[in-house]
């Protein structure tokens, strides 16, 4: 399915998009993962962007659907594949890599995990006075 023209460079001129179809984008993503597997390299968003010859900010707009929304599902599935590797690959259990895995899982595109849940707690207290008691008994 054609994507059409993309937003141009910083000067505002129009240029063709890097990927003309979702299938073309998916093929490039598959090639990145196959290349990493062949070289026994860990997946990463920066590595993927270098392989695709695109900037991380551009990939982030595809992931969010802000730009070229047609690529959003493929971009999100690619990040999910990276997240799955972080959570299951034994290399992330080696010394020095556990912290990296935790840090990566805190990144919005790779899970967005948090150390703690911050919840607001509103507590209301009702005091019932017994017979013969009033507020002056508590001063």
TAZIHU-V227711 format. One record per residue. N is the residue number from 0. RES is the residue in one small letter. PHI is phi as a letter, one per 30 degrees, with the letter a starting at -180 (NA if undefined). PSI is psi in radians with two decimals (* if undefined). D_CENTER is the distance of its C-alpha to the mean C-alpha in Angstrom with 2 decimals. Layout:
BEGIN
N_RES_PHI_PSI_D_CENTER ; N_RES_PHI_PSI_D_CENTER
END
This chain:
BEGIN
0_x_NA_2.17_25.30 ; 1_x_d_2.56_25.74 ; 2_x_c_-0.64_23.26 ; 3_x_j_-2.72_25.89 ; 4_x_d_2.52_25.89 ; 5_x_c_3.00_22.96 ; 6_x_d_2.48_23.08 ; 7_x_d_-2.93_25.15 ; 8_x_d_-2.98_24.95 ; 9_x_d_-0.33_25.34 ; 10_x_d_-0.15_28.99 ; 11_x_j_-0.05_28.24 ; 12_x_d_2.62_29.81 ; 13_x_d_2.37_28.48 ; 14_x_b_2.73_27.30 ; 15_x_d_2.63_26.39 ; 16_x_d_2.79_22.79 ; 17_x_d_-0.67_21.61 ; 18_x_c_2.15_21.21 ; 19_x_d_-0.35_23.94 ; 20_x_b_2.81_22.70 ; 21_x_d_-0.67_19.74 ; 22_x_d_-0.69_21.78 ; 23_x_d_-0.74_22.07 ; 24_x_d_-0.80_18.33 ; 25_x_d_-0.67_17.93 ; 26_x_d_-0.71_20.89 ; 27_x_d_-0.71_19.39 ; 28_x_d_-0.79_16.19 ; 29_x_d_-0.66_18.66 ; 30_x_d_-0.68_20.74 ; 31_x_d_-0.87_18.03 ; 32_x_d_-0.71_17.43 ; 33_x_d_-0.69_21.24 ; 34_x_d_-0.77_21.89 ; 35_x_d_-0.78_19.78 ; 36_x_d_-0.73_21.54 ; 37_x_d_-0.69_24.86 ; 38_x_c_0.02_24.46 ; 39_x_h_0.70_23.02 ; 40_x_c_2.59_20.05 ; 41_x_d_2.53_16.70 ; 42_x_d_2.66_13.77 ; 43_x_a_2.72_11.39 ; 44_x_d_-0.79_9.42 ; 45_x_d_-0.72_12.47 ; 46_x_d_-0.70_14.85 ; 47_x_d_-0.75_13.62 ; 48_x_d_-0.70_13.97 ; 49_x_d_-0.76_17.35 ; 50_x_d_-0.73_18.42 ; 51_x_d_-0.14_17.67 ; 52_x_h_0.88_19.36 ; 53_x_b_2.79_16.89 ; 54_x_d_2.69_15.25 ; 55_x_d_-0.63_11.63 ; 56_x_d_-0.66_12.20 ; 57_x_d_-0.80_13.56 ; 58_x_d_-0.69_10.76 ; 59_x_d_-0.62_8.43 ; 60_x_d_-0.53_11.36 ; 61_x_d_-0.76_11.52 ; 62_x_e_-0.75_8.01 ; 63_x_d_-0.29_9.10 ; 64_x_i_0.07_12.57 ; 65_x_d_-0.70_14.18 ; 66_x_b_2.55_15.93 ; 67_x_h_1.02_17.14 ; 68_x_e_-0.39_15.75 ; 69_x_d_-0.37_17.46 ; 70_x_d_-0.09_14.83 ; 71_x_e_-0.85_11.93 ; 72_x_d_-0.77_12.60 ; 73_x_d_-0.70_13.03 ; 74_x_d_-0.74_9.88 ; 75_x_d_-0.66_7.87 ; 76_x_d_-0.63_10.46 ; 77_x_d_-0.76_10.15 ; 78_x_d_-0.64_6.63 ; 79_x_d_-0.65_8.27 ; 80_x_d_-0.70_11.22 ; 81_x_d_-0.79_9.87 ; 82_x_e_-0.73_8.72 ; 83_x_d_-0.69_12.19 ; 84_x_d_-0.72_13.89 ; 85_x_e_-0.70_12.74 ; 86_x_d_-0.37_14.13 ; 87_x_b_-0.37_17.24 ; 88_x_d_2.26_18.44 ; 89_x_d_-0.36_21.45 ; 90_x_d_-0.45_20.87 ; 91_x_d_-0.08_18.26 ; 92_x_c_-0.08_21.25 ; 93_x_d_2.79_23.44 ; 94_x_e_2.28_24.64 ; 95_x_i_-0.27_22.29 ; 96_x_c_-0.35_19.25 ; 97_x_d_-0.80_18.62 ; 98_x_d_-0.70_17.56 ; 99_x_d_-0.79_15.22 ; 100_x_d_-0.74_13.59 ; 101_x_d_-0.81_13.41 ; 102_x_d_-0.79_11.99 ; 103_x_d_-0.69_9.19 ; 104_x_d_-0.28_8.38 ; 105_x_d_-0.22_8.40 ; 106_x_d_2.42_5.57 ; 107_x_e_-0.75_3.51 ; 108_x_d_-0.18_0.46 ; 109_x_c_0.52_3.88 ; 110_x_k_-0.69_5.62 ; 111_x_i_0.50_6.26 ; 112_x_d_2.70_9.75 ; 113_x_b_2.66_12.71 ; 114_x_d_-0.62_16.07 ; 115_x_b_2.75_18.10 ; 116_x_c_2.20_18.34 ; 117_x_c_1.97_20.16 ; 118_x_c_2.45_22.49 ; 119_x_d_2.38_25.38 ; 120_x_b_2.00_28.64 ; 121_x_c_2.14_31.63 ; 122_x_c_2.24_34.81 ; 123_x_c_2.38_38.04 ; 124_x_b_2.23_41.34 ; 125_x_c_2.22_44.51 ; 126_x_c_2.16_47.74 ; 127_x_c_2.22_50.80 ; 128_x_d_2.40_54.06 ; 129_x_d_3.08_56.84 ; 130_x_d_2.30_60.38 ; 131_x_i_0.09_61.96 ; 132_x_c_2.58_58.71 ; 133_x_b_-3.05_57.09 ; 134_x_d_-0.49_54.65 ; 135_x_d_-0.36_57.35 ; 136_x_d_-0.26_57.28 ; 137_x_c_0.18_53.83 ; 138_x_c_*_54.67
END
